Amino acid sequence: MKKIFLLILVLLSIPTLFAQDVSEGVYVKKTNESQFNLLKSRNEFTIDHISEQGFELYGPVGTSQFLKFNNIEFEFLKKIPVTIAATYPSPEEIELELKSLTSKYSSISKMFSIGNSVKKRSLWVIKISKNVGVNDHRPEFKYIANMHGDEIVGRELMVRFIKDLLSQYGKDQQITNLIDRAQIYIMPSMNPDGAANKNRGNANSIDLNRNFPDFSTNDNKDTTLGRQPETQAVMNWQTQRNFKLSANFHGGAEVVNYPWDTSASKFPEQDYLKELSLEYAGLTPYIAMSSTFKNGITNGYAWYEVNGGMQDWSLYYKKDLQLTIELSNPKWPEYDKIDFYYQENKIALLNLIQRVL
């Protein structure tokens, strides 16, 4: 038994450059303080979605054995039912739909790839703007969804949102004004391989939202070297642009999260981002009515620490004010629930873009 445990420790301690392996995912029930501190102290573990009941824990192969050895109670995360998963479009079907939309509305939209995933799927971005082929002085805004492959609601909302923006241009006053005055970029899926496999990580089982440079850790150089291809693509793309405001979408909770995630310190724009968080949550009824988060918002670090997250990287290194929006408690709900989430979020989605003007 001692030899097995030593082997587990060795496997869990193998360093990976800027990479958080999430091959195993479990739900840890309430722990005592020493057990929680043990898990938090080990860099190979990712703690996520802390609540009064417990938290998700991700790590490399051997994570569950480590927990058993330390008498930490857990259960494996449930797989997405095949019957539910089958009702969702594949990444390839999403691609075809987006190509059809941008072809139909080519005067105000264009579709382009910023790179490829591990499995060589294109990482598609849709730009929506009047004079779409021109890069000018108009403010730049972006939405990114589905960076965790098993958190699918954001991808589906973005496809619906793109449809509405394009089809309502010239008909809806607010949408027309936004497209005329801003340059809107939407990335429905940062992790198409993860979405195809219904896994949190990419095809290398790496958590993309722990894979960015982080000013508060030793991984504090703003370089793409050694990072995952999806992370590199977003970093390179953002370096070429001048985004002023953005949001990224997740699942597993219902709350609007504002920076920092990685530090308890306050930054000059924090009050403004808190104001934007309150505004988004207030326009999204089911988030505003949260019984877990006051007014439906939280400071990231006050909830739980995230190192290597895209939100903090965008703000610290690129001066792009970014929110993280947790859209739904179920990460992969029944498909017929997607329209509910979209209708509840639509006004807030438009309003946040309005803020960039």
HUJO-V923866 format. One record per residue. N is the residue number from 1. RES is the residue in one letter. SS is DSSP state (@ for helix, = for strand, . for the rest). PSI is psi in radians with two decimals (999 if undefined). OMEGA is omega in radians with two decimals (999 if undefined). Layout:
BEGIN
[[N & RES & SS & PSI & OMEGA] [N & RES & SS & PSI & OMEGA]]
END
This chain:
BEGIN
[[1 & M & . & -0.72 & 3.14] [2 & K & @ & -0.69 & 3.12] [3 & K & @ & -0.69 & 3.13] [4 & I & @ & -0.75 & -3.12] [5 & F & @ & -0.71 & 3.10] [6 & L & @ & -0.66 & 3.09] [7 & L & @ & -0.75 & 3.11] [8 & I & @ & -0.75 & 3.14] [9 & L & @ & -0.71 & 3.12] [10 & V & @ & -0.83 & -3.12] [11 & L & @ & -0.72 & -3.11] [12 & L & @ & -0.28 & -3.05] [13 & S & @ & -0.01 & 3.12] [14 & I & . & 2.09 & -3.09] [15 & P & . & 2.48 & 3.01] [16 & T & . & 2.36 & -3.04] [17 & L & . & 1.97 & 3.08] [18 & F & . & 0.52 & -3.02] [19 & A & . & 2.30 & 3.09] [20 & Q & . & 1.83 & -3.08] [21 & D & = & 2.20 & -3.13] [22 & V & . & 0.75 & -3.12] [23 & S & . & -0.60 & 3.12] [24 & E & = & 2.36 & 3.08] [25 & G & = & 2.30 & -3.12] [26 & V & = & 2.87 & 3.00] [27 & Y & = & 2.08 & -3.12] [28 & V & = & 2.14 & 3.09] [29 & K & = & 3.08 & -3.03] [30 & K & . & 2.29 & 3.10] [31 & T & . & 2.83 & 2.98] [32 & N & . & 3.01 & -3.02] [33 & E & @ & -0.71 & -3.11] [34 & S & @ & -0.67 & 3.10] [35 & Q & @ & -0.77 & 3.13] [36 & F & @ & -0.75 & 3.14] [37 & N & @ & -0.61 & 3.08] [38 & L & @ & -0.84 & -3.13] [39 & L & @ & -0.72 & -3.12] [40 & K & @ & -0.51 & -3.08] [41 & S & @ & -0.30 & -3.08] [42 & R & . & 2.04 & -3.00] [43 & N & . & -0.33 & -3.08] [44 & E & . & -0.12 & -3.13] [45 & F & . & 2.54 & 3.02] [46 & T & = & 2.09 & 3.07] [47 & I & = & 2.32 & -3.02] [48 & D & = & 2.59 & 3.00] [49 & H & . & 1.02 & 3.10] [50 & I & . & 2.34 & 3.07] [51 & S & . & -3.13 & 3.12] [52 & E & . & -0.43 & -3.10] [53 & Q & . & -0.44 & -3.08] [54 & G & = & -2.64 & -3.11] [55 & F & = & 2.78 & 3.03] [56 & E & = & 2.54 & 3.09] [57 & L & = & 2.27 & -3.14] [58 & Y & = & 2.59 & 3.11] [59 & G & = & -3.08 & -3.13] [60 & P & . & 3.05 & 3.06] [61 & V & . & 2.30 & -3.07] [62 & G & . & -0.15 & -3.13] [63 & T & @ & -0.80 & -3.11] [64 & S & @ & -0.65 & 3.11] [65 & Q & @ & -0.65 & 3.08] [66 & F & @ & -0.75 & 3.14] [67 & L & @ & -0.74 & 3.13] [68 & K & @ & -0.77 & -3.11] [69 & F & @ & -0.59 & -3.11] [70 & N & . & 0.23 & 3.08] [71 & N & . & 0.69 & 3.09] [72 & I & . & 2.12 & -3.05] [73 & E & . & 2.33 & -3.13] [74 & F & = & 2.94 & 2.96] [75 & E & = & 2.57 & 3.13] [76 & F & = & 2.49 & 3.11] [77 & L & . & 2.44 & -3.11] [78 & K & . & 2.45 & 3.08] [79 & K & . & 2.67 & 3.10] [80 & I & . & 2.19 & -3.13] [81 & P & . & 2.38 & -3.12] [82 & V & @ & -0.67 & -3.11] [83 & T & @ & -0.59 & 3.10] [84 & I & @ & -0.80 & -3.12] [85 & A & @ & -0.63 & -3.08] [86 & A & . & -0.32 & -3.12] [87 & T & . & -0.18 & -3.14] [88 & Y & . & 2.58 & 3.07] [89 & P & . & 2.65 & 3.06] [90 & S & . & 2.89 & 3.04] [91 & P & @ & -0.63 & -3.14] [92 & E & @ & -0.65 & 3.09] [93 & E & @ & -0.66 & 3.06] [94 & I & @ & -0.76 & 3.13] [95 & E & @ & -0.82 & -3.14] [96 & L & @ & -0.71 & 3.14] [97 & E & @ & -0.74 & 3.13] [98 & L & @ & -0.67 & 3.10] [99 & K & @ & -0.69 & 3.12] [100 & S & @ & -0.76 & -3.13] [101 & L & @ & -0.80 & -3.09] [102 & T & @ & -0.46 & 3.05] [103 & S & @ & -0.73 & -3.13] [104 & K & @ & -0.63 & -3.09] [105 & Y & . & 0.86 & -3.01] [106 & S & . & -0.32 & -3.13] [107 & S & . & -0.37 & -3.13] [108 & I & . & 0.14 & -3.13] [109 & S & = & 2.66 & 2.99] [110 & K & = & 2.62 & -3.09] [111 & M & = & 2.29 & -3.14] [112 & F & = & 2.74 & -3.14] [113 & S & = & 2.38 & 3.09] [114 & I & = & 0.03 & 3.14] [115 & G & = & -2.92 & -3.12] [116 & N & = & 2.63 & 3.05] [117 & S & . & 3.12 & 3.08] [118 & V & . & -0.72 & -3.12] [119 & K & . & 0.27 & 3.06] [120 & K & . & 0.41 & 2.96] [121 & R & . & 2.46 & 3.11] [122 & S & = & 2.48 & 3.08] [123 & L & = & 1.68 & -2.95] [124 & W & = & 2.45 & 3.01] [125 & V & = & 2.45 & 3.04] [126 & I & = & 2.17 & 3.00] [127 & K & = & 2.31 & 3.13] [128 & I & = & 2.09 & -3.10] [129 & S & . & 2.61 & 2.95] [130 & K & . & 2.52 & -3.04] [131 & N & . & 0.97 & -2.93] [132 & V & . & -0.46 & -3.12] [133 & G & . & -0.07 & -3.07] [134 & V & . & 2.33 & 2.98] [135 & N & . & 1.96 & -3.06] [136 & D & . & -2.73 & -3.03] [137 & H & . & -0.15 & -3.09] [138 & R & . & 2.48 & -3.07] [139 & P & . & 2.56 & -3.09] [140 & E & = & 2.33 & -3.10] [141 & F & = & 2.59 & 3.10] [142 & K & = & 2.61 & 2.94] [143 & Y & = & 2.39 & 3.04] [144 & I & = & 2.30 & -3.13] [145 & A & = & 2.90 & 2.95] [146 & N & . & 0.69 & 3.04] [147 & M & . & -0.42 & 2.88] [148 & H & . & 2.08 & -2.99] [149 & G & . & -0.51 & -3.10] [150 & D & . & 0.16 & 3.09] [151 & E & . & 1.60 & -2.83] [152 & I & . & -0.30 & -3.00] [153 & V & @ & -0.71 & -3.13] [154 & G & @ & -0.71 & 3.12] [155 & R & @ & -0.80 & -3.10] [156 & E & @ & -0.65 & 3.10] [157 & L & @ & -0.67 & -3.13] [158 & M & @ & -0.66 & 3.10] [159 & V & @ & -0.76 & 3.11] [160 & R & @ & -0.67 & -3.13] [161 & F & @ & -0.75 & 3.09] [162 & I & @ & -0.79 & 3.12] [163 & K & @ & -0.81 & -3.10] [164 & D & @ & -0.76 & 3.13] [165 & L & @ & -0.81 & -3.07] [166 & L & @ & -0.79 & -3.05] [167 & S & @ & -0.41 & -3.08] [168 & Q & @ & 0.01 & 3.08] [169 & Y & . & 2.28 & -3.08] [170 & G & . & -0.13 & 3.13] [171 & K & . & -0.78 & 3.14] [172 & D & . & 2.19 & -3.04] [173 & Q & @ & -0.78 & -3.11] [174 & Q & @ & -0.82 & -3.13] [175 & I & @ & -0.75 & 3.13] [176 & T & @ & -0.75 & 3.13] [177 & N & @ & -0.74 & -3.14] [178 & L & @ & -0.78 & -3.10] [179 & I & @ & -0.57 & 3.09] [180 & D & @ & -0.63 & -2.93] [181 & R & @ & -0.23 & -3.11] [182 & A & . & 2.85 & 3.00] [183 & Q & = & 1.91 & -3.00] [184 & I & = & 2.20 & 3.11] [185 & Y & = & 2.31 & -3.13] [186 & I & = & 2.21 & 3.08] [187 & M & = & 1.71 & -3.06] [188 & P & . & -0.53 & -3.11] [189 & S & . & 1.95 & 3.03] [190 & M & . & -0.28 & -3.03] [191 & N & . & 1.16 & -3.11] [192 & P & @ & -0.52 & 3.10] [193 & D & @ & -0.77 & 3.10] [194 & G & @ & -0.68 & 3.11] [195 & A & @ & -0.72 & -3.14] [196 & A & @ & -0.62 & -3.10] [197 & N & @ & -0.06 & -3.09] [198 & K & . & 0.65 & -3.14] [199 & N & . & 2.66 & 3.11] [200 & R & . & -0.85 & -3.06] [201 & G & . & 3.10 & 3.06] [202 & N & . & -2.92 & -3.08] [203 & A & . & -0.24 & 3.03] [204 & N & . & 0.16 & -3.11] [205 & S & . & 0.59 & 3.12] [206 & I & = & 2.39 & 3.12] [207 & D & . & 1.94 & -3.09] [208 & L & @ & -0.42 & 3.12] [209 & N & @ & 0.32 & 2.94] [210 & R & @ & 0.35 & -2.94] [211 & N & . & 0.10 & -3.14] [212 & F & . & 2.78 & 3.02] [213 & P & . & 2.59 & -3.06] [214 & D & . & 2.06 & -3.05] [215 & F & . & -0.32 & -3.05] [216 & S & . & 0.01 & -3.12] [217 & T & . & -3.10 & 3.09] [218 & N & . & -0.33 & 3.11] [219 & D & . & 1.12 & -2.97] [220 & N & . & 0.32 & 3.06] [221 & K & . & 2.27 & -3.08] [222 & D & . & 1.26 & -3.11] [223 & T & . & 2.59 & 3.10] [224 & T & . & -0.16 & -3.06] [225 & L & . & 2.25 & 3.08] [226 & G & . & 0.01 & -3.10] [227 & R & . & 2.96 & -3.12] [228 & Q & . & 2.65 & -3.08] [229 & P & @ & -0.61 & 3.12] [230 & E & @ & -0.71 & 3.10] [231 & T & @ & -0.79 & 3.12] [232 & Q & @ & -0.74 & -3.10] [233 & A & @ & -0.80 & -3.14] [234 & V & @ & -0.72 & 3.14] [235 & M & @ & -0.81 & -3.14] [236 & N & @ & -0.72 & 3.12] [237 & W & @ & -0.82 & -3.09] [238 & Q & @ & -0.54 & 3.10] [239 & T & @ & -0.52 & -3.13] [240 & Q & @ & -0.21 & -3.06] [241 & R & . & 3.14 & -3.12] [242 & N & . & 1.01 & -3.11] [243 & F & = & 2.40 & 3.12] [244 & K & = & -0.46 & -3.08] [245 & L & = & 2.51 & -3.10] [246 & S & = & 3.01 & 3.04] [247 & A & = & 2.64 & 3.02] [248 & N & = & 2.62 & -2.93] [249 & F & = & 2.43 & -3.13] [250 & H & = & -3.07 & 3.09] [251 & G & . & 2.91 & -3.10] [252 & G & . & -0.13 & 3.09] [253 & A & . & 3.08 & 3.11] [254 & E & . & 1.62 & -3.03] [255 & V & = & 2.67 & 3.02] [256 & V & = & 2.16 & -3.00] [257 & N & = & 2.24 & 3.12] [258 & Y & = & 2.70 & -3.05] [259 & P & . & 2.91 & -0.12] [260 & W & . & 2.72 & 2.93] [261 & D & . & -0.49 & -2.95] [262 & T & . & -0.11 & -3.06] [263 & S & . & 2.58 & 3.10] [264 & A & . & -0.15 & -3.10] [265 & S & . & 2.72 & -3.14] [266 & K & . & 2.63 & 3.10] [267 & F & . & 2.84 & -3.00] [268 & P & . & -0.60 & -3.07] [269 & E & . & 0.12 & -3.01] [270 & Q & @ & -0.71 & -3.14] [271 & D & @ & -0.65 & 3.12] [272 & Y & @ & -0.77 & 3.14] [273 & L & @ & -0.58 & 3.04] [274 & K & @ & -0.69 & 3.08] [275 & E & @ & -0.76 & 3.11] [276 & L & @ & -0.65 & 3.11] [277 & S & @ & -0.81 & 3.10] [278 & L & @ & -0.67 & -3.13] [279 & E & @ & -0.81 & 3.14] [280 & Y & @ & -0.86 & -3.12] [281 & A & @ & -0.70 & -3.12] [282 & G & @ & -0.43 & 3.12] [283 & L & . & 0.00 & -3.11] [284 & T & . & 1.65 & -2.91] [285 & P & @ & -0.82 & -3.05] [286 & Y & @ & -0.45 & 3.06] [287 & I & @ & -0.75 & -3.14] [288 & A & @ & -0.55 & -3.09] [289 & M & . & 0.25 & -3.10] [290 & S & . & 2.35 & 3.05] [291 & S & . & -0.10 & -3.11] [292 & T & . & -0.70 & -3.07] [293 & F & . & 2.18 & -3.13] [294 & K & @ & 2.16 & -3.13] [295 & N & @ & 0.21 & 3.07] [296 & G & @ & 0.34 & -3.13] [297 & I & = & 2.86 & 3.04] [298 & T & = & 2.58 & 2.88] [299 & N & = & 2.35 & -3.04] [300 & G & @ & -0.91 & -3.08] [301 & Y & @ & -0.58 & 3.11] [302 & A & @ & -0.43 & 3.10] [303 & W & @ & -1.11 & 3.01] [304 & Y & . & 2.65 & -3.05] [305 & E & . & 2.35 & 3.03] [306 & V & . & 2.12 & 3.07] [307 & N & . & 2.40 & 3.13] [308 & G & . & 0.36 & -3.12] [309 & G & . & 2.66 & -3.13] [310 & M & @ & -0.63 & -3.11] [311 & Q & @ & -0.91 & -3.08] [312 & D & @ & -0.63 & 3.08] [313 & W & @ & -0.80 & -3.11] [314 & S & @ & -0.75 & -3.10] [315 & L & @ & -0.85 & -3.01] [316 & Y & @ & -0.82 & -3.02] [317 & Y & @ & -0.48 & -3.03] [318 & K & @ & 0.01 & 3.13] [319 & K & . & 0.55 & 3.09] [320 & D & . & 1.93 & -3.13] [321 & L & = & 2.11 & -3.03] [322 & Q & = & 2.45 & 3.01] [323 & L & = & 2.70 & 3.01] [324 & T & = & 2.14 & -3.05] [325 & I & = & 2.00 & 3.08] [326 & E & = & 1.99 & -2.91] [327 & L & . & -0.49 & -3.00] [328 & S & . & 2.47 & 3.05] [329 & N & . & -0.86 & 3.03] [330 & P & . & 2.26 & -3.12] [331 & K & . & -0.52 & -3.10] [332 & W & . & 1.29 & -3.06] [333 & P & . & 3.00 & 3.02] [334 & E & . & 2.47 & -2.97] [335 & Y & @ & -0.56 & -3.10] [336 & D & @ & -0.08 & 3.07] [337 & K & @ & -0.22 & -3.06] [338 & I & @ & -0.70 & -3.13] [339 & D & @ & -0.63 & 3.08] [340 & F & @ & -0.87 & -3.12] [341 & Y & @ & -0.67 & -3.14] [342 & Y & @ & -0.83 & -3.13] [343 & Q & @ & -0.62 & 3.13] [344 & E & @ & -0.51 & -3.06] [345 & N & @ & -0.27 & -2.94] [346 & K & @ & -0.83 & -3.12] [347 & I & @ & -0.73 & 3.14] [348 & A & @ & -0.67 & 3.11] [349 & L & @ & -0.78 & 3.12] [350 & L & @ & -0.74 & -3.09] [351 & N & @ & -0.64 & -3.13] [352 & L & @ & -0.67 & 3.06] [353 & I & @ & -0.68 & 3.11] [354 & Q & @ & -0.60 & -3.10] [355 & R & @ & -0.47 & -3.11] [356 & V & . & -0.29 & 3.11] [357 & L & . & 999 & 999]]
END
